[in-house]
Amino acid sequence: MVPDPGPHPPAAPAAAPRGARFAGAYQADDGDGERRERASAREREMLAAAYAEARDTAVRLRVLRATGRSGEAYALLSEAVSRPAARLPLLAGELEREGLAAEVATLLWEAATLPPAALAAMAGALADAGRGDDCRALLAQCAGRPAAEVADTALALRAAGRHEETAVLLGGMLRARTDEHAARVAEADPGALVPPLLEAAAGSPQRYRNLAHVLRGAGLPGIPDTV
């Protein structure tokens, strides 16, 4: 009988691959992980700073309102909407926490005066933050702007893939303005704006037909022949 050699020693761990090409791969993995961690840390710092800025603004606004310094309060809100779009919903939330919910409407009114691209970014940030009512309120105010500005805002929203917000904007514009005004909006880019305009009017067959008639009369393409 062959004697039992006893427990087998544990298998030695597999040696790491050697050679310049393997060493470079391991170093790259380590470097990628460090870069991701640094980027994540920066993002956390930036978010914390944005929240702190929103809290500070809300507290300052409360003090200004309490002491009757309306001009300074207005200037503070005007400055706030010049910040990056993602900070708007943070400030709206902090205003509510400070008991200043009514100031959110003023904040949106200020945001509605921004250039089209910035306004579209603000609407998107509100939507992404789950503040749909605020997003719709902002776009409703934009609907009353000149045709070229409404068009530019709608195009900026579409370029960002925000078709729902585009529909809200154009629907509000149709409720507030004439079909002739809508045609002037569509003239900026008929291929991009005629279809969503007609879709926004589709809830009312009569309005849809009237709008299609005006758009066709303005020589714009994209109107179905069946209308």
N, C-alpha and C positions, 0 to 999 in steps of 0.2 A: 504493500500500500504506500502511495506517495504521501509523505507527511503534509499536513495542512500548513501552509506558509503563514497563516494568521491573517488578520484584517488587511485588506488592500489599502495602501496609502492613498490619500485623496489625490485625484488627478490634478496635475499642476495647471494653474490658469493659463489659458492660451496667451501666448506672447503677442504683444501688440505688433502689428505689421511694421516691418522696418524698411528703410530706404527713403530716399528723398521724396518720392512721390507720395508715400503714405504719411510721412511727417508733415508735409505741406497740407494734406487733407485734414489731419487732426488739428493743426494750428488754425486752419480756416474755420473749422467748426467752433473752436474756442473763441475765435475772434467774432464770429457771427453772433454767438450767444452773448458775448459782452456788449456788442453793439445794440442788440435787441433790449438788453437790460437797461443800458444807458438811455435808449429811446423811451422805454416804458417809464423810467424814473423822471425823464423830462416831461412826459405827458402828464404824470401825476402832479408834478410841481406846477405846471401851467394850469391844470384844472383847479388846483387848490388856490392859486393866485387869482383866477377868474372868479371863483366863489367869494374870496375875500374882497375883491374889488366890488362885486355886486352888493355884498353886505354893507360895505363902507358907503357906497352910493345911496343905498336905501336909508341908512341911518342919517346921513347928511341931509337927504331930502326931507326926512321927517322933522329934523331940527329946523330947517329953513321954512317949512310950512308952519311949524308951531310958532315961529317968531315973526311971521308975516313977511318974510323976505322972498316974495313971489318972483321977482326978477332973477334972483340967483337960482331959485328952484327951476325956473324955465331954462336958464343957461346950463344947469347941471343935466337936465334931461336931453337937451340938444347935444351936449357933449357925449352923453351915454350912447346915443344911437350912431355915433361915428365910430364906435368900437367894432371889433370883429362880430360878424352876424351871430355866431354861436353864443355870444354873451348876452344877447337880448333876452332869451327865455330865462336865463339865470337871474337877471335883474328883475324880470317880471315876478318870478317866484319870491325873491327877497322882498320886493315891495309888498306883496300880499302878506308875507310873514311879519312885516313891520306895521300891519294895519293900514296900508296905503293902496288897497286894491283899486281905488278910483284913479290912482295915478297911472295904472297900467294903460288905461284908455288914452291918457295924454302922451304916454310913451309911444303908443302905436300911432297916434296922430303925427308925432314927430317923425317916426320911421316912414310914414306914408309920403313924406316930402323928399325922401332920398332919391338919388338917380335910379333909373330902372334896374340896372344890374345889382346894385346894393339892396334895393327893395326886394327884388326876387330872392336874394340870398337870405334876407331877414325872414321872409315868408317861409322859405324852406327850413330854416333853423327852428322856427316856431312849430312847424309841422313835425319835424324830427323829434322835438322835445315833448310831443303829445299835447301841445297847446293849440289844438285845431280851431277852437273858437277865436283865439287871438289871431291866428293865421287868416281866417276868413274875414275878421273885422279889418285887418290891415289891407287885404286885397279889395274889400268893398270900398275902402277910402281911395284906393288907387284907381278904381273904376271910373271915377269922376275926372281924372286927369286928361290932358289933351290927347288926341288920338295917337299921335306919334309916340308919346310916352307909354300909353297903354300897350301899344304894339311892341315896343322895345321890352317892356316888362314881361309880356306874354312870351316873346321869343326867348328871353333869358330863362324863364321857367321851363319852356320846352327843351332848351339846350341842356338843362340840368336833369331832364327826364321827369319833371314834375308835372305830369299831365293832369292830375287831379286839381292841383293849384291853378293851372292854366284854365281849366273849366270853371273854377270858382271865379276867377278874375273876369273872364269873358262873359259868364252868365250875369255877374253883377253889372258889367258894363251895358249889357243888353237891357237889363231892367231899368237902368238909369238914363240911358241915352237912346237916340233914334237909330233906325236902320242905316240912315245916311252916315251917321257918325261911325257905326260899325264898319261900313264900307271903307271909310277913310283909315280905320285901324287895319283892315285886311290888306289895303294897298301896299303896306310896308313889306309884306312877304305873302302873297296870295297862296302859294303852295303850302306854306306852313300854317296860315291863319284861317283860311276859308273853311277847311274841314272842322276844326274845333268850334268855330263860330256857328256853323250850321248845327253841329251837335248840341251846342249850348241852347240853341233855339228850338230843339226838337220836342221839348215838352209841350209846346203850344203849336199845333199844326198851322194855325193862321199866322202866327209870328214867323214860323219857319218859311212859309210860302212868301210872305212879304219880304223877309230878309233875302231869300234866294232871288226874288225879283229885283231887288235893289242891287245886289251884288252882280247879277248878270247885266243889269243896265249900266253898271260902272265898268263893264268890260273885263271883269275878273274871272279867271278860270276856276274850274273845280266844282261848279254847280251841277248837280245831277240833271240829266235831261228830262227825267220824269217829274220834276218839280214844276 
